[in-house]
């Protein structure tokens, strides 16, 4: 089982895929780099690389907290604050 949540273009040959996947009966948050390749039919497909991280679903809130802190950092930066000001 795999549910694609979001594909983010990294460059013209790679994407970062966020998905919920299953491994050994456990659901995981999977953030992985996928690269473009040509399949046996000559079609372009994305294949997973070894570069990435898989987190247990129980780590979702910690991941979300980290993303929220990035948002706060970007907001502060936009308003002219630096890390030294905080």
N, C-alpha and C positions, 0 to 999 in steps of 0.2 A: 504494500500500500504506500502510495506517495501522493501528497497533495501539494501542488505548486502554489505558493503564496505570492511570489513576486520575482520577476527577472529584472536585474539591473544591468544595463550595458556597462561593461568595464572598458572595452575597446572594441575595434571592429571584428575581432576574432574570439572574444571571450565575454561571458556574462557571469554575474554573481547570482546564483539562484537561491532563494529562500524557500524552503519547503518543509513540510512535516513528513517525515519518513518513518519507517519501522525497521528495527533491527533486533533480532532475537526476541520478538514479541513486545519490545518497548518502543513507544513513540518518541521521536526525537525532533528537535528543531535543527535543521540541517542548513548551514550556510556554506556553499561550496562554489568554487570556480568551475565553470563548464566551458569547454573549448569547441569551436566549430570543426567539423570533419565531414568528409564525403562518405556516405554509406554505399553499400553494394549496388544500389540502384542509381547512383550518381546524384542523389539528393543531399543537400546540406542538412546536417543534424548537429545537435549539441550532445557532447559526451562529458561525463563528470571527470574532473581531475582529482588527484589526491590532495589538492590544496583546499582546505576548508576546515570546518569545525562542526561537530554534532553535539548538541546539548540536550540533556534530559528535559522533558516538558516542565518539570518542577523548577527549572532555572529561568522560565519565561519572565517572571517578575523582575529578577535581577537584570536580565537583558533589557527589558523595557526601561528600568530605572537608568541604565547606562545610556540608552538612546535619548531619554528625557534630559539627561545631563548634557549630552551633546547639543540638544536644542537650547538649553539655557546658556551654554558657552557661546553658541552662534548669536544668540540674542544680545548677550553682553558685548560681544565683539562688534556687532552692528551698531550698538549704542556708544561705542568708543572705549569700553572698559577693556583692560588687559588682565591677564592672570595675576599680575603683581598687585592690581587694584583690589582684588577680591580677598 
